[in-house]
Amino acid sequence: MSSTTTPDNTSPATAVLLSGGIDSAILVAELLDAGRVVQPLYVRCGLRWERAELDHVRRLLAALAGPRLRAPAILEVPVADLYHDHWSLAGNEVPGSESPDEAVYLPGRNVLLLTKAMLWCHLNRVPVVALAVLKGNPFPDATPQFICDLTRTVNEAIGGAVRIEIPYAMLTKREVLLRGRHLPLELTFCCLGPIDGLHCGKCNKCAERQKAFADAGMMDPTVYARTQMTNDQNSNLQ
């Protein structure tokens, strides 16, 4: 794997918007295996799951550590003044397992993340930022056309030439998951209502995660809080 190769400090880095989820984790690993220098970017917005998410990000990067993987840069984009009492901040009425994808939409999220990431890349001379947008993403700020337009607009505003790559735009979740089946995917995280740092097992994102592993015919390595509590209760009865 990439961690055994000789360091290349002269090559320009590719920044990756790393959320801690399955798709962006696999993207980091594949770029490393392709010989790229990778600069993870994590954008902290003050959302209720970020402590658990960032903990998983750090553990994942430790598992992928190698000479071409740089330490993550943590960027701040607080949204409390925008979202107010939104469920992503307050934790009330978190979209459950039966909710549609539209229920987890965070207004303007990709606008905020990509603009911040592009500006950081421009100021730090990183020519490319990659993100793991998948085929069929239903949100208006995740389409290839939107990303193309945003790239042009932000570069015009800052006098830059940062590129945005979306290498998974024609791939489904199942296809991406199969590409990363050899990776420590138990270190990834995608949950809207974590309990003691674990996936809750009952939110929209946990249901999506479970379905993805099932569709790929893979064992789900995730420890879910609901399952863990049941196991603990059964152990206490023995």
CYANA upper distance limits for C-alpha pairs under 8 A (distance plus 0.5 A):
  1 MET  CA      5 THR  CA      8.36
  1 MET  CA     33 ASP  CA      6.71
  2 SER  CA     32 LEU  CA      6.10
  2 SER  CA     33 ASP  CA      5.48
  2 SER  CA     34 ALA  CA      8.41
  2 SER  CA     35 GLY  CA      7.38
  2 SER  CA     66 GLY  CA      7.17
  2 SER  CA     68 ARG  CA      8.06
  3 SER  CA     64 LEU  CA      7.77
  3 SER  CA     65 ALA  CA      6.80
  3 SER  CA     66 GLY  CA      4.30
  3 SER  CA     67 PRO  CA      6.53
  3 SER  CA     68 ARG  CA      7.77
  4 THR  CA     66 GLY  CA      7.46
  4 THR  CA     67 PRO  CA      8.38
  5 THR  CA     66 GLY  CA      8.47
  5 THR  CA     67 PRO  CA      7.71
  6 THR  CA     67 PRO  CA      7.39
  7 PRO  CA     67 PRO  CA      5.35
  7 PRO  CA     68 ARG  CA      6.54
  8 ASP  CA     37 VAL  CA      8.05
  8 ASP  CA     67 PRO  CA      8.06
  8 ASP  CA     68 ARG  CA      7.30
  9 ASN  CA     68 ARG  CA      8.43
 11 SER  CA     36 ARG  CA      8.38
 11 SER  CA     37 VAL  CA      7.31
 12 PRO  CA     37 VAL  CA      7.28
 12 PRO  CA    126 VAL  CA      6.91
 12 PRO  CA    127 PRO  CA      7.62
 13 ALA  CA     36 ARG  CA      7.30
 13 ALA  CA     37 VAL  CA      5.12
 13 ALA  CA     38 VAL  CA      5.88
 13 ALA  CA     39 GLN  CA      6.62
 13 ALA  CA    126 VAL  CA      6.24
 13 ALA  CA    127 PRO  CA      7.73
 13 ALA  CA    128 VAL  CA      7.86
 14 THR  CA     36 ARG  CA      7.38
 14 THR  CA     37 VAL  CA      6.61
 14 THR  CA     38 VAL  CA      5.49
 14 THR  CA     39 GLN  CA      6.37
 14 THR  CA    126 VAL  CA      7.05
 14 THR  CA    127 PRO  CA      7.39
 14 THR  CA    128 VAL  CA      5.55
 14 THR  CA    129 VAL  CA      6.25
 14 THR  CA    130 ALA  CA      7.49
 15 ALA  CA     38 VAL  CA      6.31
 15 ALA  CA     39 GLN  CA      4.92
 15 ALA  CA     40 PRO  CA      6.09
 15 ALA  CA     41 LEU  CA      6.95
 15 ALA  CA    121 CYS  CA      7.94
 15 ALA  CA    126 VAL  CA      7.43
 15 ALA  CA    128 VAL  CA      6.53
 15 ALA  CA    129 VAL  CA      4.94
 15 ALA  CA    130 ALA  CA      6.59
 16 VAL  CA     24 SER  CA      8.05
 16 VAL  CA     27 LEU  CA      8.41
 16 VAL  CA     28 VAL  CA      7.31
 16 VAL  CA     38 VAL  CA      7.47
 16 VAL  CA     39 GLN  CA      6.68
 16 VAL  CA     40 PRO  CA      5.43
 16 VAL  CA     41 LEU  CA      6.28
 16 VAL  CA    129 VAL  CA      6.02
 16 VAL  CA    130 ALA  CA      5.26
 16 VAL  CA    131 LEU  CA      6.35
 17 LEU  CA     24 SER  CA      7.63
 17 LEU  CA     40 PRO  CA      6.76
 17 LEU  CA     41 LEU  CA      5.44
 17 LEU  CA     42 TYR  CA      6.62
 17 LEU  CA     43 VAL  CA      8.25
 17 LEU  CA    117 ALA  CA      8.11
 17 LEU  CA    129 VAL  CA      7.65
 17 LEU  CA    130 ALA  CA      6.90
 17 LEU  CA    131 LEU  CA      5.92
 17 LEU  CA    132 ALA  CA      8.48
 18 LEU  CA     24 SER  CA      5.88
 18 LEU  CA     25 ALA  CA      7.33
 18 LEU  CA     28 VAL  CA      8.45
 18 LEU  CA     40 PRO  CA      6.48
 18 LEU  CA     41 LEU  CA      6.24
 18 LEU  CA     42 TYR  CA      5.97
 18 LEU  CA     57 VAL  CA      8.23
 18 LEU  CA    131 LEU  CA      8.09
 19 SER  CA     24 SER  CA      6.96
 19 SER  CA     25 ALA  CA      8.45
 19 SER  CA     42 TYR  CA      6.86
 19 SER  CA     43 VAL  CA      8.37
 19 SER  CA     53 GLU  CA      7.89
 19 SER  CA     57 VAL  CA      7.94
 20 GLY  CA     24 SER  CA      7.22
 20 GLY  CA     25 ALA  CA      6.80
 20 GLY  CA     53 GLU  CA      6.42
 20 GLY  CA     54 LEU  CA      7.50
 20 GLY  CA     56 HIS  CA      6.87
 20 GLY  CA     57 VAL  CA      5.45
 20 GLY  CA     60 LEU  CA      8.43
 20 GLY  CA    188 THR  CA      5.80
 20 GLY  CA    189 PHE  CA      5.76
 20 GLY  CA    190 CYS  CA      7.51
 21 GLY  CA     25 ALA  CA      6.65
 21 GLY  CA    188 THR  CA      5.62
 21 GLY  CA    189 PHE  CA      5.40
 21 GLY  CA    190 CYS  CA      5.74
 22 ILE  CA     26 ILE  CA      6.73
 22 ILE  CA    177 LEU  CA      7.83
 22 ILE  CA    185 LEU  CA      7.19
 22 ILE  CA    188 THR  CA      6.11
 22 ILE  CA    189 PHE  CA      7.61
 22 ILE  CA    190 CYS  CA      8.23
 23 ASP  CA     27 LEU  CA      6.73
 23 ASP  CA    132 ALA  CA      6.21
 23 ASP  CA    173 LYS  CA      8.17
 23 ASP  CA    176 VAL  CA      7.22
 23 ASP  CA    177 LEU  CA      7.81
 24 SER  CA     28 VAL  CA      6.77
 24 SER  CA    131 LEU  CA      7.18
 24 SER  CA    132 ALA  CA      5.75
 25 ALA  CA     29 ALA  CA      6.96
 25 ALA  CA     60 LEU  CA      8.23
 25 ALA  CA    188 THR  CA      7.47
 26 ILE  CA     30 GLU  CA      6.58
 26 ILE  CA    176 VAL  CA      8.02
 26 ILE  CA    177 LEU  CA      8.28
 26 ILE  CA    179 ARG  CA      8.18
 26 ILE  CA    180 GLY  CA      6.04
 26 ILE  CA    183 LEU  CA      8.14
 27 LEU  CA     31 LEU  CA      6.63
 27 LEU  CA    131 LEU  CA      8.30
 27 LEU  CA    132 ALA  CA      7.12
 28 VAL  CA     32 LEU  CA      6.77
 28 VAL  CA     38 VAL  CA      7.50
 28 VAL  CA     40 PRO  CA      8.30
 29 ALA  CA     33 ASP  CA      6.71
 29 ALA  CA     64 LEU  CA      7.61
 30 GLU  CA     34 ALA  CA      6.61
 31 LEU  CA     35 GLY  CA      7.06
 31 LEU  CA     36 ARG  CA      5.97
 31 LEU  CA     37 VAL  CA      8.28
 31 LEU  CA     38 VAL  CA      7.57
 32 LEU  CA     36 ARG  CA      5.68
 32 LEU  CA     37 VAL  CA      7.10
 32 LEU  CA     38 VAL  CA      7.11
 32 LEU  CA     68 ARG  CA      7.33
 32 LEU  CA     69 LEU  CA      7.76
 35 GLY  CA     68 ARG  CA      8.32
 36 ARG  CA     68 ARG  CA      7.37
 37 VAL  CA     68 ARG  CA      5.03
 37 VAL  CA     69 LEU  CA      6.53
 37 VAL  CA     70 ARG  CA      7.98
 38 VAL  CA     68 ARG  CA      6.67
 38 VAL  CA     69 LEU  CA      5.56
 38 VAL  CA     70 ARG  CA      6.59
 39 GLN  CA     69 LEU  CA      6.96
 39 GLN  CA     70 ARG  CA      5.65
 39 GLN  CA     71 ALA  CA      7.45
 39 GLN  CA     72 PRO  CA      6.88
 39 GLN  CA     73 ALA  CA      8.07
 40 PRO  CA     69 LEU  CA      8.47
 40 PRO  CA     70 ARG  CA      7.46
 40 PRO  CA     71 ALA  CA      7.51
 40 PRO  CA     72 PRO  CA      5.19
 40 PRO  CA     73 ALA  CA      6.85
 41 LEU  CA     72 PRO  CA      6.13
 41 LEU  CA     73 ALA  CA      5.51
 41 LEU  CA     74 ILE  CA      6.63
 41 LEU  CA     75 LEU  CA      7.66
 41 LEU  CA    117 ALA  CA      7.88
 42 TYR  CA     54 LEU  CA      8.50
 42 TYR  CA     72 PRO  CA      7.36
 42 TYR  CA     73 ALA  CA      6.77
 42 TYR  CA     74 ILE  CA      5.48
 42 TYR  CA     75 LEU  CA      6.64
 43 VAL  CA     74 ILE  CA      6.37
 43 VAL  CA     75 LEU  CA      5.15
 43 VAL  CA     76 GLU  CA      6.24
 43 VAL  CA     77 VAL  CA      7.12
 43 VAL  CA    113 LEU  CA      7.20
 44 ARG  CA     50 GLU  CA      7.57
 44 ARG  CA     74 ILE  CA      7.37
 44 ARG  CA     75 LEU  CA      6.49
 44 ARG  CA     76 GLU  CA      5.45
 44 ARG  CA     77 VAL  CA      6.45
 44 ARG  CA     78 PRO  CA      7.50
 45 CYS  CA     76 GLU  CA      6.64
 45 CYS  CA     77 VAL  CA      5.26
 45 CYS  CA     78 PRO  CA      4.73
 45 CYS  CA     79 VAL  CA      6.18
 46 GLY  CA     50 GLU  CA      7.42
 46 GLY  CA     77 VAL  CA      8.39
 46 GLY  CA     78 PRO  CA      6.12
 46 GLY  CA     79 VAL  CA      7.21
 46 GLY  CA     80 ALA  CA      7.58
 46 GLY  CA     89 LEU  CA      7.72
 47 LEU  CA     88 SER  CA      6.15
 47 LEU  CA     89 LEU  CA      5.65
 48 ARG  CA     88 SER  CA      6.56
 48 ARG  CA     89 LEU  CA      5.82
 48 ARG  CA     90 ALA  CA      7.81
 48 ARG  CA     91 GLY  CA      7.46
 48 ARG  CA    192 LEU  CA      8.16
 48 ARG  CA    193 GLY  CA      8.01
 49 TRP  CA     53 GLU  CA      6.60
 49 TRP  CA    191 CYS  CA      7.52
 49 TRP  CA    192 LEU  CA      6.53
 49 TRP  CA    193 GLY  CA      6.90
 49 TRP  CA    194 PRO  CA      6.71
 50 GLU  CA     54 LEU  CA      6.27
 51 ARG  CA     55 ASP  CA      6.75
 51 ARG  CA    197 GLY  CA      8.34
 52 ALA  CA     56 HIS  CA      6.88
 52 ALA  CA    189 PHE  CA      8.36
 52 ALA  CA    194 PRO  CA      7.59
 52 ALA  CA    197 GLY  CA      5.41
 52 ALA  CA    198 LEU  CA      7.90
 53 GLU  CA     57 VAL  CA      6.74
 53 GLU  CA    189 PHE  CA      6.29
 53 GLU  CA    190 CYS  CA      7.85
 54 LEU  CA     58 ARG  CA      6.75
 55 ASP  CA     59 ARG  CA      6.91
 56 HIS  CA     60 LEU  CA      6.49
 56 HIS  CA    187 LEU  CA      6.12
 56 HIS  CA    188 THR  CA      6.50
 56 HIS  CA    189 PHE  CA      6.77
 57 VAL  CA     61 LEU  CA      6.66
 57 VAL  CA    187 LEU  CA      8.03
 57 VAL  CA    188 THR  CA      7.52
 57 VAL  CA    189 PHE  CA      8.39
 58 ARG  CA     62 ALA  CA      6.65
 59 ARG  CA     63 ALA  CA      6.86
 59 ARG  CA    187 LEU  CA      7.05
 60 LEU  CA     64 LEU  CA      6.89
 60 LEU  CA    184 PRO  CA      8.06
 60 LEU  CA    187 LEU  CA      5.90
 60 LEU  CA    188 THR  CA      7.33
 61 LEU  CA     65 ALA  CA      6.30
 63 ALA  CA    184 PRO  CA      8.22
 64 LEU  CA     69 LEU  CA      8.27
 65 ALA  CA     69 LEU  CA      6.60
 75 LEU  CA    116 LYS  CA      8.27
 77 VAL  CA    112 LEU  CA      7.83
 77 VAL  CA    113 LEU  CA      8.29
 77 VAL  CA    116 LYS  CA      8.36
 79 VAL  CA     83 TYR  CA      6.50
 80 ALA  CA     84 HIS  CA      5.77
 80 ALA  CA     89 LEU  CA      7.80
 83 TYR  CA     89 LEU  CA      8.01
 84 HIS  CA     89 LEU  CA      7.95
 85 ASP  CA     89 LEU  CA      6.91
 85 ASP  CA     90 ALA  CA      6.08
 86 HIS  CA     90 ALA  CA      6.53
 86 HIS  CA     91 GLY  CA      8.25
 86 HIS  CA     92 ASN  CA      8.26
 87 TRP  CA     91 GLY  CA      5.15
 87 TRP  CA     92 ASN  CA      5.46
 87 TRP  CA     93 GLU  CA      6.58
 87 TRP  CA     94 VAL  CA      6.23
 88 SER  CA     94 VAL  CA      7.90
 88 SER  CA    192 LEU  CA      7.88
 91 GLY  CA    193 GLY  CA      7.64
 94 VAL  CA    192 LEU  CA      7.41
 94 VAL  CA    193 GLY  CA      7.58
 94 VAL  CA    203 CYS  CA      7.39
 95 PRO  CA     99 SER  CA      6.31
 95 PRO  CA    103 ALA  CA      6.76
 95 PRO  CA    104 VAL  CA      7.17
 95 PRO  CA    192 LEU  CA      8.47
 95 PRO  CA    203 CYS  CA      6.35
 95 PRO  CA    204 ASN  CA      6.10
 96 GLY  CA    202 LYS  CA      6.50
 96 GLY  CA    203 CYS  CA      4.60
 96 GLY  CA    204 ASN  CA      5.30
 97 SER  CA    202 LYS  CA      6.04
 97 SER  CA    203 CYS  CA      5.28
 97 SER  CA    204 ASN  CA      4.75
 97 SER  CA    205 LYS  CA      7.91
 97 SER  CA    206 CYS  CA      7.69
 97 SER  CA    207 ALA  CA      5.68
 97 SER  CA    208 GLU  CA      8.38
 98 GLU  CA    204 ASN  CA      7.32
 99 SER  CA    103 ALA  CA      6.84
 99 SER  CA    204 ASN  CA      6.71
100 PRO  CA    104 VAL  CA      8.41
100 PRO  CA    204 ASN  CA      8.34
101 ASP  CA    105 TYR  CA      7.88
101 ASP  CA    138 PRO  CA      8.13
101 ASP  CA    204 ASN  CA      8.12
102 GLU  CA    138 PRO  CA      7.97
102 GLU  CA    139 PHE  CA      8.16
104 VAL  CA    204 ASN  CA      8.09
105 TYR  CA    139 PHE  CA      7.73
108 GLY  CA    112 LEU  CA      6.82
108 GLY  CA    141 ASP  CA      7.59
109 ARG  CA    113 LEU  CA      6.64
109 ARG  CA    141 ASP  CA      8.33
110 ASN  CA    114 LEU  CA      6.16
110 ASN  CA    141 ASP  CA      6.41
110 ASN  CA    142 ALA  CA      7.47
111 VAL  CA    115 THR  CA      6.42
111 VAL  CA    141 ASP  CA      7.40
111 VAL  CA    150 LEU  CA      8.34
112 LEU  CA    116 LYS  CA      6.66
113 LEU  CA    117 ALA  CA      6.55
114 LEU  CA    118 MET  CA      6.37
115 THR  CA    119 LEU  CA      6.69
115 THR  CA    154 VAL  CA      7.27
116 LYS  CA    120 TRP  CA      6.67
117 ALA  CA    121 CYS  CA      6.61
117 ALA  CA    129 VAL  CA      7.79
118 MET  CA    122 HIS  CA      6.55
118 MET  CA    129 VAL  CA      7.52
118 MET  CA    154 VAL  CA      8.05
118 MET  CA    162 VAL  CA      6.89
119 LEU  CA    123 LEU  CA      6.70
119 LEU  CA    158 ILE  CA      8.03
120 TRP  CA    124 ASN  CA      6.54
121 CYS  CA    125 ARG  CA      6.21
121 CYS  CA    126 VAL  CA      5.09
121 CYS  CA    127 PRO  CA      7.03
121 CYS  CA    128 VAL  CA      7.85
121 CYS  CA    129 VAL  CA      7.89
121 CYS  CA    162 VAL  CA      7.51
122 HIS  CA    126 VAL  CA      6.73
122 HIS  CA    127 PRO  CA      7.59
122 HIS  CA    160 GLY  CA      6.69
122 HIS  CA    161 ALA  CA      8.06
122 HIS  CA    162 VAL  CA      6.89
126 VAL  CA    162 VAL  CA      7.98
127 PRO  CA    161 ALA  CA      7.55
127 PRO  CA    162 VAL  CA      5.41
127 PRO  CA    163 ARG  CA      6.78
128 VAL  CA    162 VAL  CA      6.04
128 VAL  CA    163 ARG  CA      5.25
128 VAL  CA    164 ILE  CA      6.34
128 VAL  CA    165 GLU  CA      7.55
129 VAL  CA    162 VAL  CA      7.83
129 VAL  CA    163 ARG  CA      6.79
129 VAL  CA    164 ILE  CA      5.51
129 VAL  CA    165 GLU  CA      6.75
130 ALA  CA    164 ILE  CA      6.09
130 ALA  CA    165 GLU  CA      5.04
130 ALA  CA    166 ILE  CA      6.40
130 ALA  CA    167 PRO  CA      8.23
131 LEU  CA    164 ILE  CA      8.16
131 LEU  CA    165 GLU  CA      7.04
131 LEU  CA    166 ILE  CA      6.04
131 LEU  CA    167 PRO  CA      8.27
132 ALA  CA    166 ILE  CA      6.53
132 ALA  CA    167 PRO  CA      7.49
132 ALA  CA    168 TYR  CA      6.31
132 ALA  CA    169 ALA  CA      7.98
133 VAL  CA    137 ASN  CA      7.53
133 VAL  CA    142 ALA  CA      7.23
133 VAL  CA    166 ILE  CA      6.56
133 VAL  CA    167 PRO  CA      8.35
133 VAL  CA    168 TYR  CA      6.46
133 VAL  CA    169 ALA  CA      6.01
134 LEU  CA    168 TYR  CA      5.80
134 LEU  CA    169 ALA  CA      5.11
134 LEU  CA    170 MET  CA      7.05
134 LEU  CA    171 LEU  CA      6.27
134 LEU  CA    172 THR  CA      6.45
134 LEU  CA    173 LYS  CA      7.26
135 LYS  CA    168 TYR  CA      7.56
135 LYS  CA    169 ALA  CA      5.34
135 LYS  CA    170 MET  CA      5.33
135 LYS  CA    171 LEU  CA      5.69
135 LYS  CA    172 THR  CA      5.90
135 LYS  CA    173 LYS  CA      8.44
136 GLY  CA    172 THR  CA      8.02
137 ASN  CA    142 ALA  CA      7.09
137 ASN  CA    143 THR  CA      7.82
138 PRO  CA    142 ALA  CA      8.14
139 PHE  CA    143 THR  CA      7.82
140 PRO  CA    146 PHE  CA      7.92
141 ASP  CA    146 PHE  CA      6.43
141 ASP  CA    147 ILE  CA      7.69
142 ALA  CA    146 PHE  CA      7.09
142 ALA  CA    147 ILE  CA      7.16
143 THR  CA    147 ILE  CA      6.80
144 PRO  CA    148 CYS  CA      6.57
144 PRO  CA    166 ILE  CA      8.40
144 PRO  CA    169 ALA  CA      8.06
145 GLN  CA    149 ASP  CA      6.67
146 PHE  CA    150 LEU  CA      6.54
147 ILE  CA    151 THR  CA      6.51
147 ILE  CA    164 ILE  CA      8.02
148 CYS  CA    152 ARG  CA      6.90
148 CYS  CA    164 ILE  CA      8.39
149 ASP  CA    153 THR  CA      6.71
150 LEU  CA    154 VAL  CA      6.49
151 THR  CA    155 ASN  CA      6.56
151 THR  CA    162 VAL  CA      8.00
151 THR  CA    163 ARG  CA      7.41
151 THR  CA    164 ILE  CA      7.28
152 ARG  CA    156 GLU  CA      6.60
153 THR  CA    157 ALA  CA      6.76
154 VAL  CA    158 ILE  CA      6.78
154 VAL  CA    160 GLY  CA      8.34
155 ASN  CA    159 GLY  CA      5.99
155 ASN  CA    160 GLY  CA      5.01
155 ASN  CA    161 ALA  CA      6.24
155 ASN  CA    162 VAL  CA      7.21
156 GLU  CA    160 GLY  CA      7.16
168 TYR  CA    172 THR  CA      8.34
168 TYR  CA    176 VAL  CA      8.00
171 LEU  CA    175 GLU  CA      6.48
171 LEU  CA    176 VAL  CA      7.03
172 THR  CA    176 VAL  CA      6.88
173 LYS  CA    177 LEU  CA      6.55
173 LYS  CA    212 ALA  CA      7.08
174 ARG  CA    178 LEU  CA      6.69
174 ARG  CA    212 ALA  CA      6.51
174 ARG  CA    213 PHE  CA      8.15
174 ARG  CA    215 ASP  CA      6.87
174 ARG  CA    216 ALA  CA      5.84
175 GLU  CA    179 ARG  CA      6.95
175 GLU  CA    216 ALA  CA      8.26
176 VAL  CA    180 GLY  CA      7.08
177 LEU  CA    181 ARG  CA      6.57
177 LEU  CA    212 ALA  CA      8.06
177 LEU  CA    213 PHE  CA      8.10
177 LEU  CA    216 ALA  CA      7.50
178 LEU  CA    216 ALA  CA      6.96
180 GLY  CA    185 LEU  CA      8.42
181 ARG  CA    185 LEU  CA      8.05
181 ARG  CA    218 MET  CA      8.39
184 PRO  CA    188 THR  CA      8.32
185 LEU  CA    221 PRO  CA      7.64
186 GLU  CA    221 PRO  CA      5.71
186 GLU  CA    222 THR  CA      5.76
186 GLU  CA    223 VAL  CA      8.35
189 PHE  CA    199 HIS  CA      7.89
190 CYS  CA    199 HIS  CA      7.87
190 CYS  CA    205 LYS  CA      6.48
190 CYS  CA    206 CYS  CA      7.22
190 CYS  CA    209 ARG  CA      7.97
191 CYS  CA    199 HIS  CA      6.02
191 CYS  CA    200 CYS  CA      7.27
191 CYS  CA    203 CYS  CA      7.33
191 CYS  CA    204 ASN  CA      8.32
191 CYS  CA    205 LYS  CA      5.79
191 CYS  CA    206 CYS  CA      6.12
192 LEU  CA    200 CYS  CA      8.39
192 LEU  CA    203 CYS  CA      6.77
192 LEU  CA    204 ASN  CA      7.98
192 LEU  CA    205 LYS  CA      7.01
192 LEU  CA    206 CYS  CA      8.41
193 GLY  CA    199 HIS  CA      7.74
193 GLY  CA    200 CYS  CA      6.35
193 GLY  CA    203 CYS  CA      7.31
194 PRO  CA    198 LEU  CA      5.82
194 PRO  CA    199 HIS  CA      5.48
194 PRO  CA    200 CYS  CA      5.51
194 PRO  CA    225 ALA  CA      8.42
195 ILE  CA    199 HIS  CA      7.03
195 ILE  CA    200 CYS  CA      6.16
195 ILE  CA    225 ALA  CA      6.67
196 ASP  CA    225 ALA  CA      8.29
198 LEU  CA    223 VAL  CA      7.20
198 LEU  CA    224 TYR  CA      6.45
198 LEU  CA    225 ALA  CA      6.00
199 HIS  CA    206 CYS  CA      7.32
199 HIS  CA    222 THR  CA      8.16
199 HIS  CA    223 VAL  CA      7.29
199 HIS  CA    224 TYR  CA      5.33
199 HIS  CA    225 ALA  CA      6.33
200 CYS  CA    206 CYS  CA      7.59
200 CYS  CA    224 TYR  CA      6.14
200 CYS  CA    225 ALA  CA      5.56
200 CYS  CA    226 ARG  CA      6.73
201 GLY  CA    206 CYS  CA      5.75
201 GLY  CA    207 ALA  CA      7.54
201 GLY  CA    224 TYR  CA      5.67
201 GLY  CA    225 ALA  CA      6.94
201 GLY  CA    226 ARG  CA      6.53
201 GLY  CA    227 THR  CA      8.23
202 LYS  CA    206 CYS  CA      6.60
202 LYS  CA    207 ALA  CA      7.14
203 CYS  CA    207 ALA  CA      6.80
204 ASN  CA    208 GLU  CA      6.74
205 LYS  CA    209 ARG  CA      6.60
206 CYS  CA    210 GLN  CA      6.69
207 ALA  CA    211 LYS  CA      6.62
208 GLU  CA    212 ALA  CA      6.61
209 ARG  CA    213 PHE  CA      7.02
210 GLN  CA    214 ALA  CA      6.77
210 GLN  CA    220 ASP  CA      7.28
211 LYS  CA    215 ASP  CA      6.45
212 ALA  CA    216 ALA  CA      6.70
213 PHE  CA    217 GLY  CA      6.68
213 PHE  CA    218 MET  CA      5.62
213 PHE  CA    219 MET  CA      6.90
213 PHE  CA    220 ASP  CA      6.14
214 ALA  CA    218 MET  CA      6.55
214 ALA  CA    219 MET  CA      7.83
214 ALA  CA    220 ASP  CA      8.10
223 VAL  CA    227 THR  CA      7.81
223 VAL  CA    228 GLN  CA      7.37
224 TYR  CA    228 GLN  CA      6.58
225 ALA  CA    229 MET  CA      6.54
226 ARG  CA    230 THR  CA      6.87
227 THR  CA    231 ASN  CA      6.69
228 GLN  CA    232 ASP  CA      6.64
229 MET  CA    233 GLN  CA      6.66
230 THR  CA    234 ASN  CA      6.70
231 ASN  CA    235 SER  CA      6.65
232 ASP  CA    236 ASN  CA      6.76
233 GLN  CA    237 LEU  CA      6.98
234 ASN  CA    238 GLN  CA      7.08
